Amino acid sequence: MVVAAPAGYGKSTLMARWHVQLVERGVSCAWLSLYEADDDQARFMRYLVATLQKADSRIGQTIVGHLSGDFTAGAKPLLEVLAGDLETVQRRIVLFLDDLQFVKEPDVLEIVDWLVNYAPRTVQYVIGSREEPRLRLSGLRVRRQLGALGNRQM
């Protein structure tokens, strides 16, 4: 789900309500609020894994030791291991990414894009942004795995 609207339209509030409702129903959720300083590949991966571990502590155990490095080989090998960890979780996890508009760095956007397109189907996303995310979402729309709320749909 993508929630896209200008500042002050209540995106974070709406997402927080959904988060509370899902948690009350027993759905595992992970929430990551993004800031301008998070537009760094290594920092983003550390925060992402820590956030997902709140939903299930088994997630990311095999890559935690590699998150302090400089990612000279890129994030893809770590993402593939992370996807494997996510695959072992047999229940739904909803990952909330709030304020994605702060992510501009192509390497960081590539991480989000990879997760959205290649992580197991048990992982669902709620993405809040002041602008349409620069992600490849068309495949998700075709497979009916993506809904959207935003100023164009209101």
Secondary structure, 3 states (H helix, E strand, C coil): CEEECCCCCCHHHHHHHHHHHHHHCCCEEEEEECCHHHCCHHHHHHHHHHHHHHHCCCCCCCCHHHCCCCCCCCCHHHHHHHHHHHHHCCCCEEEEEECHHHCCCHHHHHHHHHHHHHCCCCEEEEEEECCCCCCCCHHHHHCCCCCEEECCCC
